[in-house]
Amino acid sequence: MNICFIMYPWDEIDPENDTSLALIKECVKRGHGVAMCTPANLTIRDSVTNAFCNVIGRMDKVPSTLKSFYNKVKLREEMLPLAGFDALFFRANPPLDPLMLNFLDSVKEDVFIVNSLEGMREANNKLYTAAFGASHSNIIPNTHVSKNKKYLIEQIKESKSDKMILKPLNGFGGSGVILIEKSAMSNINSLLDFYITSSDGSSNYVILQDYIDGADQGDVRILLLNGEPVGAMRRVPGSDDHRSNVSAGGSVQKHTLTKAEKALCKQIGPKLVKDGLYFVGIDVIGGKLVEVNVMSPGGITYINKVYKTKIKVEEKVIDFLESKVLDKLQAFDRRTRLRKTVDEA
């Protein structure tokens, strides 16, 4: 199997904790061909979508640790047609570049893509959970999304809680997430001005969300594969930050899914699969769904470390990828045989 990871640059990888690197290493370990490219390296040549890829050279022996694997990888640059791969694994960081999806539209029938382009278009920002609908209101905290400062201030004043969460629509890794309090209303005006107004004069949407009791104790990151949970961890904020993201100084702990969390996964799993969102990370606080991360969900290495299990999360992900590619190849072979029968009739 040949796989292309569309992701952030190789030199930006954290060689000890990077989820993409764990997935790449597992592919190489199984003998699959692996290439990587960034969205900026997509190109069209003679009406065929290509990418300037970094191809990983074959290894006689794959190092056991992520860091040693990263240091020993040999890369060579090749311009390769994306339709020639068996699978594309999307791992680029937000915000999503819609033009990149237009490049990939030309190969979506030829290659299995994680996650699907349609799903990425629908779920690449935090509106996905905000617009889940009334049928999911039991698991979604009360959420407002707007550019209208007056409206947002009214919602803060009318909230029954003294605290709310304010964050940018396209943030990731905890960037821009702040806790606001009614006791500091004099600062709200300037905060909203900062979040809504860009340096070029354009305006941005922001999310205002009810504060969930217990949020100060952290959140739960759950990794879902084909709609089913395959790993989870509790993320605990650092002493000087309300955010629990590891990138913001949080730490991780073992976590066993509660009955409510299992029910939440069962409730949203079918929709995720229907939307082609096969590998996602969800953030849960107090049984409420806070975010769905579909572009480059992380956590594999941390979950592996805290549980120290024989079966690693990346193994389950690549098992799934192999099965989907095999299904696609078998369907193609079957159609080819049937068409040959009709042609020869």
N, C-alpha and C positions, 0 to 999 in steps of 0.2 A: 504494500500500500504506500502511496506517495501523498504526503500531507503538506500543505502550505499554511503556516501560521501568519495571519495578517495582524501585526502587533506593533508595539513600541520598539524603538531601536535596541539592538543587542547590547550596546554599551550602557543602557539605562536599567538593565536587569539587576536586581538584588540577588547575587549568586547563592545566598543562603536561604532565602525565604520566598522566592518568586514562584507563583503558581504556574505561569506559562512555562518556565524553565522545567518544572516538575513534569508537566505534560510532554514537553519536547523530549526530555530524557527518557521517559517511558516509551515513547515512539521509537527512539533510536535503539533502546535496549531490545525491542522486539524485532529490530531489523528493518523497520520502515524507513523509506526515504523522507527526509525532512528538509523543508526550505522555509525561510522567513522573509517577509517583506513588510514595509510600513505602508499605510494608505497612500502616502505621497509618492511611492514607487510604482504605482499602477500606471500603465501606459497602453496605448492602442497602436498596434503595428499591422498594417494591411488588413484593417477591420477586425483584428483578433486582439482580445484583451490579454495583455502580458503583464509581467511584473519583473522589475529588477530585484532578484532574490539573492539572499545569502543562503547558500546550500551547505548543509552540514556534511562533512566528509565521513565516510564509513569508518566505524571503530571496531577493531578486533576485540577489544575489551572495554566495556563501558564502566567508568569509575563509579564507585558505590555512593559517593556523596554528591550533592548538587554542586557545591563549590568546586570540587575537583573536576567534575564533568564540565562545568562552565569554562574552567581554565584550560582544559585539554581539547576543547572543540576546535576544529579547523574549518574555517569558512572560505568558500569561494563564491564569487559573484557570477550569476548567470541571468540572462533574460529568458524567462520561461512563460509559456502559455498557460493560463490558469485552468483552462478546460482540460489540460493534460493531467491534472492532479485528480486523485480519488476523493479528496476531502479538503475543504478550506475551514480552518478553525480561527474564528475571529476573536482577537484578544487585545484590540487597540483600546486605549483609554478614552473616556468621554472628553469633550463632546463629540457626538457622531457627525461625520462629514457626509451629508446626503449625496454629494457628487460621487463619493467613493462607491456608494450603493448602486449608482447608475452604471459604473464600470462593471460591477459584479452581476448586474441583471443579465448580461449577455451569457453568463456561464452557469446560472442557477439551475438549469435543466440538466447540465452535464455533470455537475459536481455536488456532493453532499456538503451542505454548509451548516456549521454550528456558530451562531444561531442563525435561523433563517432570515433572509433579507426582509421579508414582510414583518416578521416578529421584531426585528431590530428597528424598523421604521416606527412601529407602534409603541415600542416599550423602551426606547433608548433614553428617555428622561423620566423624571419623577411624576409626570402626569399619568403614567400608566396605572399606578396604584390609586391616584386621586380620582381617576375616572372609571374605576372598577364597577361602579354602579351600586344601586340599593341592595342588590342580592348579597353584597359583600360588606355591608355597612357594619356588621357585627365584628369584623376584624380590621377595619380601617379607622384610624383616629380621625376625628373631625378635621378636615383639611380645606384651606382656601388657597387658590392660585390666582394671582392678579398682578397687574401693573399699576392699578389705581391706589394711590397712597391713601386717599381719604377713606376708601372702602376698607383697606387693611387696618387702618387705625380704629375704625368703628368696630371691627371684629375683635381687636385686642381689648377694647373697652367693654364690649358686651360679653366677652368670655367669662365663664364661671370660675375659671382657674386664674391664679395670680401669675402663672408662668405660661409661656408659649415658646415654640421652636420656630425660628426664622432661618430659611436657607435658600440659596439660589437654585433655580430650576435645573441647571446643567452641572451642578457641582458633583464631585466624587471624592472618595477617600476622606470624607468628613470636612472637606474644604468649605469654608464659609458658613458652617452650621453654628448658630449662636442661640443662646438662651436669653429670652427677654422677659422682663418682669414689669408688672403694672406700676410698681413703686418707682420705676425709672422711666416713666412716660416722657419726661423732658428730653430723653435721648432718642426716642423712637423716630421722630421726624428726620433727624440727620442720618440715622441708620437706614431708613427706607430710601432716602435720597441716594445714599451710597450704593445700595443694592440695586435699585431700579434704574438709575441713570448711568450709562456707559460714558467713557471718556470721549467717544465720538458723537455724543449727543443722543444716541439711540436709547431705547428703554428695554429693560429686561423684566421677565416675569420672576416673581419670587413666590415661595411657598410659606404659608403660615399654618402651623399645625398645633393642635392641642398637645400640651405637655402630658406625658403618660407617667403616672405614679410609678416610681421604681426606676425611672430612667437614669437617675444619678448612680444607680448600682450597675449600669452597663446595659448591653443588649446581647442578643443571641444571633450569631450568623449561622444560617443553615444553607448548605449547598444542596441543590436539587438537581437530579439527573433524570431526564425523561419524566418529570413530574413527581419523582420520589426522593425523599431525603437520603443522602449518602454520607453525610458528615455534618457535625455541628460543633460549635464552641461558644463559650461565653466570653465576651469582650468587656473588660473592666476599665473604666477611665483612669487616667493618671491622677495624681494628687492635685495638679494645677490646671485641669482641663475637664470640662463636662463631657467631651466627646470620647467615645470608647474605641474609635478606629485605631488600629495598631499604628498606622501612619501618623496619628496625632498623639502618640505616646501611651496608648492603652496597652493592656496586657491581656493574655488569653488564659482561659481555664477550661477544664473538662466540663461538658454539659450533656446531660441526658434529656432528651426531648420530653416535655410534659404532655399530658393528655390534650391540653388546649393547643399546644404547638403542633402535635401530630394531626389534630383535627383541622388546623389551619392549612397545613401542607396538603391534606386530602381535599380540602375545599378549593384551593387555587391550582393544584397540580394539573387537572384536566384542561383548564384554560391555557396554562403555560404550554402544554404539549400541542394543543390546538393551534396556538400562535407560532409554533415552531421554535419555542424557547426551551431548548433541550438541556442546557447547562446554565443555571442561574444561581445567584446568591441572594437570599432574602434576609433582611434585618428585622428582627422581632423584639418588641418590648412589651412585657405584660400581656402576652397573647395577642398583641396588635401588630399588624403588618405595617412597617414603617417605610421600607424601600424594597424594590426588586432591582437587582443589579444584573444586567444582561450583556454588557459589553466586555468586561474583563473581570468577572467575579473572582476574588481571591480568597485565600484561607486554607488551601489544600495543605501547604507545608506546616502551618500552625496546628491544624487538626491532627495531622500525622504525628507531630511531636508530642502533643499532650496525651494522645491515646496509645501511641507506640504499638499499634496493631500490625499483624502480619500482612493484612490486606490494606494496601494504601489507596487513598481516594483516587489518585491518578490512574491506577490500574482499572478501577471500575469505569472511569470516563473513557479510557481508550478501548476497553472491552466493548462499550456501547458504540463507540465510533466505528470499530471494526465490523460490528454486526450490521450497522446501517449501510456501510459501504458494500458489504457482501449482499445485502438485500437488493441494493440498487443494481449491482452487477448481475445478479441472478435474474432480476426482472428484465434487464436489457438482453441477456442471452435468450431468455424465453421469448421475448418479442421478436428477436432476430430469427429464431427457429420457426416460429409460427408464420412470419412473413415469407420466409423461404418456402414453406409448404404451400402458401397461397400463390406465390409467384410461379411455382413449378406445376400448379394444377392445370 
